[in-house]
């Protein structure tokens, strides 16, 4: 019996060892995607119909080309092997090997996962992780979910699993998987199943180990690895990693097949193996001879058949280990117990040092589960675009039209990395602006990983040669807001403001991207920007990513605001670096001036509406006529985020910057309102210079709308469209057609930009977070002297700091129980609100109902919704009053 390699170090020690390269503590993690079917990578169709080309029905039978998926899964950071959980309640038509949901063409509001699972815990090195799933005991209603959702219109809510009544009388299995690392490549695993139903029931539990298929595509030097199954053990060998062993208590039978496509089932053609990928499924459910009697293959599962009384709980012990030689029997006794106990205790100690003591128990639970979601959202992402476009040697050539279709201009891209994903099921691919927000909260626990993520998308094999940052796999050439510089500054600050090498690396690459924006997204060369949809999907009256309904150029207030913010972010970077290396001082003056040009142009080109006290998009027609699109939305609020302060100390230490500021004040009077605000401020009362797209007058006028409950202020943050448009939708007539924007607090009622998200009224965490940050910046400048009515109409005057704190509190309140014990995110779903098995399991929705805070969209969007973690840590930081 081989004992554990004990890891008697703290989680902080493990992070230090991982960052220094001393120990590869991040080598294994929850990097196995929760959905690989229906993705662009697996789509070899002519017209980009990803959901149809590789549907859920194919997933159990068809080997993936680029990466795998599974439940509660882990793998190495190259996804050589995969380990995940499979279940069968004895009634389903297929094994539960992956989460089910509807594709973009199947849900009445776009793609939508239908299972219920939660990420309960994870340290940044994944030394301790916990995952939870609720599995029905009666047959999973696959067909019913597809049929009813297909019948519903966009004006109706989505039909969810809980709506079927399948959880009535608590007829479900509560399944928890805990992982604890005994070493960097040595994991103890506990699978705990509880029969929550009123009667005895049987559950088949199948911990499954397999090798990702890299050998079937005709590429050179891809030998086939092998697994061998014996009772209680699956042992494998792969030339890249050596030996890997899954050891289990007891002697459950091993079922082994091959991770090969079942071509016979799918297309009626002979396959590469008589025991294909779905062999274990067919053996158990259809009693077919579809597993290898010799116990050899590339995919294997250990089969537990557990019959539990009502209320009974059973735990299965396993261990997964990688070694240089065949492993002796692995310890599942006292050492296993000690590792599980110690890793949990170390996780508790680590998070006690991260989450302030002033946080309430409910806030602490939300923060810890939010961090868990971020950690479980890290996925292995493999995509060689050139190989994908031309096809693999062993397969039929892709249709010729693919070379002129999706992503055809991104031949240089070759991804083979662990990346933080927006949502491991609904969005199992990185998105550039999502990732920037992820990194802010990630840096609270693992700044090393956060910095590596920000640098990754700027590397030569990601960033386009023209300087564009890839948006997301559905269209790398689409345009996401330029928030990379902002995120890098926040990560730099959270990490102690000392890693100047990181900041310099980021800035050097962002100079290329900033130039791309200036050259490509300022058609008129007038310092106002277009950009396209900029991540805000259906916020406008028409699709901003498509051709305009009439000839002209759409000059965008959000695009211009983002670029003004980008210039200030690069100015701040240059100043930080110039204080240590004077060669950056010229860059500081460059971005100072560029900001002033952009801010001034927003007014000169008519984006600011003096009568309405708001920024609007403007459609500039070929004859010079301008059509303002007077929908009061987040588009007109984002210019507030373009603000920073220069202190007298900074200006005195950087004479060239100081001289340029003075010269601009005296010689460029058109820019005076943008850079002339000066006052004493800050804790040491130093003189400060405010750089902002809005002066005090404009700020107060915008805030009057922003803080009005009848417009943007909701009980749970800021709406993305003014509620005033409920009674008075905005309509514009263009090219003989009318285009309308009305207040919609929940899911989208139109298919504009896919219809799977809605920016016409709900609360979105990322833009709320940016506006809270902007208010804090204004508060640092104006201090207690500037008071605003909050809420508008209340006749109560408060400081901007108090406004920012209250907005943060409203956003946090989305997730924590209210006075009645209900979490707003769960809306009217009583099961989630009151049932002891459900009410403390926190989801992180993509966005939130603009009036009642109910969670909407993707259900595991812990990526940017985990910004609530940073809000909690900031609001409850030591030294702040409650």
N, C-alpha and C positions, 0 to 999 in steps of 0.2 A: 504494500500500500504506500503510494507516494504521498507525502505531506505537501502542504501548501508552501509556496514561496511567500512568506508573510511580508506585507508592505507596511511596516510600522513607522509610517510618516504621516504628517498631516496633509490635508488637501492643499494647503498653501505650498508645502514642500513639493508635492507632486507637480503643481503648476510650475514651480521654479525649475524642477528637473526636466519637465517637458520643454519649457522655453529654452533652456540651455543646451538641450540635446543629450543630457545625461541619461535620461530614461524616457522611452517613447510612450508616455502615459496616455496620449491621445490616439495611439495607433488603432485601438479598437473602440468602437462607440456605436451609437444607434444610427449608423449611417445608411441603413437599409431603407429605401423609400417605401412609402405606404401605397403608392400607385405608380406603376411603370406603364400600364396599359393606357391607351388614349392620349399618349404624349407625342409631341412632335418628333422626338428621337426615334420612336418606333413606327412612325408613319412613312411608308414608302408608296403612298398613293400619288396619283398624278396631280390632284387638285388640293392636296392638303386637308383631307377629311380624316383627321387623326382619330376622332372618336369612333368612326365607322370602320376604319382600317384595322384597328386593334381594339376590339370591344372587350368588356369584362368577360363575356362568355368564352373568349379565346385565352384568357390569362392563365387558367389552370393547365392548358394543353400546349401552350406555345412558348418556346424559349425566347427570352428577351435578348435583343442585340446589344443594348448599351448599359443597362443596369437592371437590377432585380427589385422585387418588392416583397413585403410580408408584414405580419403583425408582431408587434413588440420586438422587432428584429434588431440584430447587431451584425456587424461585419468589420473587416479590417479596412483601413483607409484607402485600399486599392480594390476593395470588394472582390478579393480572390475567393473567399468563402462567405457564406451567409448562414445565419442561424435565426430562426423565427418560430413562432407558435402556430400550430394548426389545431382546430377543434372540430368536433362533430357531435351534435346532440342526438344522433340516431334517427333524425326525421328530415333533415335538410337534403335536398337533391345533390348538393356538392359539399365537399369539405369547406370549412371556413378557414381559408388560408390567407385571405386578404380582405380588406374592407370593401364593402359594396357601396356603390353610389351611381348617380345618373350623370351621363356625360353632358356636355354643353348643348347637345341637341335633344336631350331627353327630359331635363327638368324645366318646369315652367318659369324658373328664374335662373336658368343656366346650370352649370355643374353643381352637384350637391351630394355630399356623403350621407349615407343613411344609417350607418352603424353608430354606436355610442362608445367612445373611448376617451381616456384622459391621460395626460402626462402628470404624474403626481410628484415626481422628484428626480433630480439629477444634479450631481456635482459637475463642474466644468471638465474634469478629466474622465467623467463617467465611471469613477470608482464606486459610486452608488447611484442606482437608478430604480425608479418604480413606475410601472405602467398599469392601467386598470381598464377593463373591458366588461361590458354587460351583454351576455350572449343569451338570446331567447331559448327556452326549452322546447317550444313548439316550432313548427317549420317556419323558417325565415321567409317572409312574404315577398320574395323577389319580384314575381310577376305582378302582384298587386301594387307595389310601389311604382313600377314602371307604368302600369296602366293608368292608375289614378293621377299621377303627376302629368302624364301625357294628355289627360282629358282636361286638366285645369288651365285656365287662362292666366295671363300675367297680372290680372287684377285680383287673383285669388292667392292665398298663401300656399306654401309648399306642403305637400303631404309627407309627413315624417313617420318614421318607424313607430314612435310612441302613439301616433294617431290611429294605428291599426288595432290597438288594444292588446298587443302581444305581451305586454308587461303586466297585464292585469293579474291579480292574486300573486304578484311577485314571482311569476314563473320564469325565472331567469337564473343564469349562473353568473356570479360575481367572480371574475378571474383577475388575479393580480400577478404580475411578474416582477420580481426583484432581482437586480444584478449587483454583485459586489466583486470588485477586482482584488484578487490575491496577488496579482502582478500585472504588468502592462499587457500581457497576452495570456491571462489566466483568470477566468471568471467563474465565480460561484453563482448559480441560478436557482431561484425558488419560484415554482409555479404553484400558486395557491388558488384552489377552486372552492367556492361555497355554493351549496344548493339553497337558494333563497326561496324556492317554491314550497308549497304546502304538502307535497308528496315526495316519496323516494324517486330519484331520477338517475339516469346514466349519462355520463359524459365521456367521450373519447378525447384524450389529450395526446397530442402528437408533437413534441419538440422535434424540430426538423433542421437538418444540416445539409447544405449542398454547396457545390462549386458553381460560381457564375460561368455561364457558357461563353467561352472565348475561342473555342476550337471548331465551331461549325461553320465559320464564315469564309474559310479558304485563305486565311492570312498565314504568313510563314511563322514557324517556330511557336506553334500553339498545340503542344501535346495534350492529350486527354488525361486529366487527373483521375483518381479513383477513390471511392469510399467502400469500406467493408463493414457490414453490419452483423453483429452478434447480439445475443440477449443482453440488454443493458448497456450496450456500447456501440458507437459508430466511430470508426477510425479512418482517417483519410490521409492521402499524401498528394502534395502539389509541389511542382518544382520550384515555385516562387516562395513558398512559406515553409516547406518541410512537412512536418506531420501535425495533424490536428485531430483532437479526440473529444468526443462528447460522451461523458460517463453519466450514468443514471442509477439511482438507487433501485433496488429490486432487480428483476430480470425481465423487463418488458421486451417483447419481441421487436426485432428490427425489421422494418420494411424498406427495401431499397429498390430504386428505379434509376432512370437516367434523366438528367436535365436536358432533354431533347424534345423537340416538337412532335406532337402526335399528329402527323400529317394525314394519317388515315381518317381520324375523326374530323379534322377541319376541312380537308379538301379531297378525301378519297384517294390519296396517293400513298405509296409505300414510304415509311419513315426510316430514320437512321437507327432506331432501336425498337425492339419488341416490347420494351418496358419504358415508355416515354414519361414525360414530366408529370402527367396526370395518373401515373400508374398506381400510386398509393390511394388516390381518390377512387379509382375504379375498383381496386381490390376490396376496399372497405364497403363502399356503397353498392356496387353492382356485383360483388363476389366474382370478379374476373381474375384470371391468372396473369395479372399485369404488374406484379413485382417479381424481381429476379430471385428464383429459389436459391441461387448461389450466394445471395446477399451481397452482390458487388454492383457498383454503379457510380453515379455522380450526385445522387440525391437520396437521402435516407431519413427515416423518422423512427423514433421509438414510440411504441403504441401502448398507451395506458388506457384501460377501460375501467372507469371508476363509477361505482354505484353508491350514491350517498343518500342518507336519510334526509328528510326535511330539516333544514338548518345546519346540516353537517358541513364541516370544512376539512379539506385534505390538502397537504402540501407535498409537492414532488421536489426532491433535491437532485440537482444536476451540476455538472462542472464541465466547462469548455476550456480546453488548453491547447496551446501551440508549443511544440517542442522540436528539437533538432533530430531526435531519434524516436522510434516508437515508444509510446508512453507505457509505463507500468500502470497498474490499477490506480485510479486517482482517489484521493481522500474525500469522503463525503460525510465524515463524522465530526469529531471535536474541532478540528481545524476549520472545516467548512462553517460550523456554527460560529466560531470565533471571528472569522473574516466577515460574515454577515453582520454580526453584532458591532464589530469595530468600525466597519465602513459607515454604518448608519450613525454611530456616535460621532465620527469625524465629520460627517456631513452636517449634523446638527451644530457642531462646533464651528464649522466654516460659515454656515448661514447666520449664526449668532453674531459673527463678526462683520457680516454684510448688511443685514437688515437692522435698522436702528431699534434700540430698546423702546423708544417712544412710539413705535408702530403698534397699533392694536393687534390682538391675536388674529382677527379676521384679515387685517391688512398684511400681517406676516404670512398668513397662509396663501393669500393671493400672490404676494411677491415670490414666495418659494415655488408655487406652481407655475407662475409666469416664467421664472428662470428655467424651470424644468421643461416647459414647452419650447423655449429657445434652444436648449441643449438637445432635446429630442428632434428638433427641426433641422439639425445638421445632417445633410445627406451626401452620399457619394454621387457625384455628377460626372458622367462620361459622355462626351459628344464631340466626335471629330467631324466637323461639318463637311469638309472635302470628301471624306470617305462616305459619308451619308449621301451626298449629292451624286457621286459616281456609282455607288453600290459596291457590294462585296464580291470577290471573285467567285465564291461558291453559289451565289444567288443570281437570279435573273437580273439583268440590268434594269434599273428604275426607269419609269416612263421618261421620255426625252424632255417633256415639259417641266420636269422637276428642276432642271438646270436653269430655268428662267423664272422659277416660282419662289417660294418662301426661302429666305435667307441665302439666296444665290450669290449675294455680294459679300458673304462672310466666310469665304473659303479658308481664311487663315486661322479660324477658331478651332482650337483643339483642347477641350476641357477634360481634365482627369483629376478632380479635386473634391475634397469635402467642403460643401458650401452651405451656408444658412439659407433655408428655403422659407418662402412666405407661409406655406401651409403644406405639410407633407403629403396630403391627399389631394386637396383641390388645386393647389399650385405647387406641384413637386418639381419646380424649376426656379432658379434664382431670378429675381427682378431687381434691377439696379437701384431704384430708389427705395424699395422695400429693404434691401440689404443694408443700405446706409442707416436706416432707422434701427434695424436689428442690432447693429454694432454698438449703438449707444447703450442699450440695456445690457448687452453681452459684456461690454467693458467693465461693468460693475463687478463681474465675477471672473472674467478672463480677458483682460486687455490684450494679451498676446494674440489670442485667436481673433479678437475684433480687429486689431491692426492688420493681421495677415489677410483678413477678408477684404478690407478696404483696398489694400495693395493689389490683391489678386485681380480684380476687374480692370486694373490699370496696366497689367502686364501685357507684353506684346502679343501673346496668343489669345488675349481677350479683346483689348481695345483695338478698334479698327485702325489701319494705317493712317486714315484721315483724322483721327483723334476722337471719334465717337465712342462712347462707352456702350456696350451691348445692353439692350433693354431687357429682353426676355425671349425664350426660345420660340414663341409663336411669331415674333418678328424682332430680331435683334436690331433692325434698323429703325424701329419705332423710337420715340423720344420720351424718356422719363425726365422728371425735374432734376436739375443739377444740384443735388444735395450732398454729393460726395465730400466736397470741401468742408461743408458745415459739420458733417458727421466726423470727419478726421479731426477737426478742432475740438469737438466734444469729447472724443475718445482720448485725445492728447491731454485735455484738462482732467478728465476723470482718472487717468493713469498717473497723475501727479505733475503734469506739465514739465516733463524732463526728457522725453524721447525726441530730441531734435532731429535725429537721423530719420526716424519715421516721418516726421512732418516734412522734412526736405524731400524725401522720396515721393511722398504724395504730391507735393506742390509741383515738382518737376513734371510729373505726368499730367497733372491737371492743367498746366499751361497749354498743353496740346489740346485738351478737351475744351478749354475756354475759347481757344482760337477757332476750333470747329464750330462752336456755337455762334461766334461773331461772324464767321464766313458763311455759314449755312442757314442760320435761322434769323437773320436780319436782312430780309430781301431788299428793303429800301435803303439800307445803309444809314438809317436814321436813329439807331440806338434804341428802337423798340423791337420786340421780338415776337416771333410766331410760335414755333415749337410744336404745334399740333395739339393732340388731346392731353399731353403732359400728365398722364396717369389719372386724370379726373373723369374718365369715361364719358358719361352722358350729361355733364354739367351744363353744357350749352344747348341752344335750341336745335343745333344740327351737329353731326359728327365732325369734330374738329380734326380728326385724323384722316378724313376722306377729302375728296375734292369739294371745294366750296360750291354751294348751289348757284352762285353767279360768279362771273369773272371778278377777280380782285384779290386782296391780301387781307387776312385776318390778323390784325395787330392785337396781341393778347396782353392783358394786364397781369395775368399770372406769369406768363413767359417773361415779361419785362421785369416783374417783381423778383422772379427767381434769379434772373441774370444780375439784377442789382444786388441781391443777397450774395450771389456767387462772387461778384467783384469785391464785396466787403469781406467775405470769408477769405479770399486770397490776399486782400490787404492785411487782415489780421495775421494770417500765416506769415506773410513777408515781414511784418513788424516783429513778430516773435523771433523769427530767424535772424533778422537784421540786428537785433539786440545782442546777438552772439556772433554774427558774421555780417559785417557792414556791406558786403557785396549784394545783399538782398535789399538794400535800401532803395535802389532804383526800382525794384519790383514793387515796393510799397507805394512809391509815388505814381507808378503806372496804374495800379488798381485804384488808388484814391481818385485819380482823374477819370478813369473809366467809369467808376461808380457815379461821379457827378454828371457825366454825359448821359448816362442811362436815366438817372433820376430826373434830370431836367427835361429829357425828351419825352418822358411819360406825360408831363404837363403840356409841353409844346405841341405834341402830336394828338392831344385831345383825349388821352385815356382817363384823365381826371375830369369828372363832371362837377363843376362848381355848384350848380343848383342843387343836385342830389347829394353832394358831399360823398362821392363814391367813385371808385375806379371801375371802368367797364372795358370789355373788349370793344374794338372798333373795326368795322369792316371798311377798308379803304378801296373804293372802286377805281377802275382805270381812268375815269374822267376827273379824279381827285376828290369826288364827293365822299364823305365819311358817314357811315351808318353806325351809331353807337348801339351796342346790344345791351339794353338796360335791364338785364337780369341781375338782381343783387345776390351775388353768390360768393363763394370762397375765392373765386377769381379776383374779386375786388378787395379782398382782405389780405391776400398774400403779400402785397407791397409793404405791409406793416413789418414783415419779417426781415426786411432789408434795413437793418439798423445796427450801428456799433458806436463805440465811444473811443475817443483818443484822449489820453490824459496828458497833462502838462509835463509829467515826468517822461513819458514816452517821446513827446515832441522835442523836449530838451535834449534827449539822448540821441535823437535822429534828426540832425539839423537840416538835411536835405528835404525830409518830409515836412518838417516845420516850415521851411522856406517856401515849399510848394503850396502848402495850405494858405500861408499868408499872401502869396502871389495871387492865388485863385480868388481870395476874398477881395483883394484890391483891384484886380484887373479883369476878372470874369464875373461881373455883377449879376449875370443871369443865373449863376449858381449860388448866389448868396444865401437864399432861403434854405438851401440844402445843407450848407456847411457852416452857417454863421452862428447857430445856437451854441452859446458857451455859458457855463455856470460852474459854481462850486458844487461838488457832489462826491458820493462815495464815502466810505467810512473815515477816510483821512482828509476829507474835504479838499482834495486836489481839484484844480481847475480842469474841466473836461470840455471836449468838443464833441458835439453830437453829429453823426453822419446818418441821415435817415431820408427815406423817400417822402416822409411827411413831417411837416413842422407841427408846432404845438396846436395851432388852430385846426389843421386838417386831422390831427390825431384825435382831438376831442370830438370833432364832428363825426368821424368814423366810429369812435367808441360809443357814441350815442345810439347808433344802429346796432353795433356789435353786442352791446349789453342790454338790448331791449328784448324782453321775453316774447314780444309780438313779432320779433324779427329773428335774430340769430341765437339769442340766449335760451337754452333749454335747461331743464332741471339736471341734465347730465352732460353738460358741455355746450359747445357751439355747433349749431346746425351748419350745413354746407350751402344751404339756400335759405334766404329769408322766408319766414313763415307768412310774410305779407303777400307772397305769391300764391298762397292758398286761395284767397278770394280774388286776387288780381294776377293771374298768370301773365307772363311776358310773351308777346307774340310779335314776330317780325315777318313781313312779306318780302320774299326774294324770288325773283325769276318766276313769278306767277303762282308761287306756293307759300303757304303760311307755315311758320316754324314756331313752336311754342315750348316754353319752360314753365312748369307749375310745381308747386311745393308737393313733394311726395316723401313722407317721413320714413317709409319702409322700403320694400323691394321695388325695383324699377317696374313700371307698367308698360314700358316700351322695349323693343329689341335693339335700341340704339347702342352701338358699340358692344354687341353681344348680349346685353341685358342681364348679365350675371352680377352686376353691382350697380349702385345708385348713388350719385352725388347730388341729387336734387332735394336735399333736406335732411338726411340722416346725419348723425354725429360720426365723424371719422377721427380716429385717434391721432394719426401723424400730423395732420394740419392743425388740430387742436394743440398738440404739443408744441409745435413751432410758434403758434400765437401766444401761448403761455410764456414761452421763452422770450418772445419779443417784448411782452409786457414787463417782464422782469428787467430787460435791458433798458426800457424807457424809465422804469422805476429807479434804476441805479443812477440815471441822469437827473431826473426831475425831483427825486426824493419825496419827502412828505409834503412838499409845497403844492404839488399838483394833485388835486382831489377831483374825482369824477362821481357822477350820480350812478349808483349801483344798487339794484338794477335800474335801468332807465325808467323814470316815472315814479321812483320810490321816495324821492327827495332825501335820500341818505347819501352822504358824501363819504367816500373812502379813498385810500391811496391806491396807486397802481399795484403795489405789492400785495395789498389785501385782495384786489381783484384777481391777480394771478393765483394767489393761494386758494381762493374760493373756486376758481375754475378748475384747478387741479383737484380739489376736494370733490367737485361734481363728477369729474372723470373717474376718480377712484371709486366713488359711490356706485358706479355701474356694476362693480364686481363684488362688493361686500354686502352682507345682509342689512336690510333696513330695519326700522323699529319693529316691523312685523315678522322679521326673519326671512324676508324674501330678497333675492338678488335680482335687481332690475334686468340683467342680461337674460334671465330665464322667462321673462314675461309672464304669460298666463298659464304656462305649463306646470300644473300643480305637482306632478311627480318630482320634477327637479327642485321645486321650492320647499317641499315639506318632508319628503321621504328620507329617512336617515341614511339610506344607501346611496342617495343621489345628491342631496342638498349641499354637501361640502366638497363636491367635485366641481372644480371651476373650469369652464370653457373660456376661450378667448376669441370671441367672434370678430369677423372682419370689420364690421361697422355696426351702428346702433340706431334704433328707432329714434327719430328726431323729437318725439314727444314723451315717450315712456321708457326709453333706454333699452328696450328688448334687443337681444343680439340678433344680427342678420348676416347673411352671406356665409363665407367659409367659417367653419366652426372651430378650426384649430389655427387661426391666423395669429398665433402667439408672436410671430415676427414683429409686426409693428404695433399690435395691440399690447404687447409686453412693454411698451413705453410706460404703461401704468406702473411698472416696477420702478423706473427712474423717478416718476412722480412721487411715489410713496417714499423712496429713499431720500429725495430732496426735501419733501414737506416735513418728514419726521427726523431730519438730520439733527444731531446734537447742537444745541444752542438756538434752535428755532422754537418759538412759542407755539403752543397748541391752539 
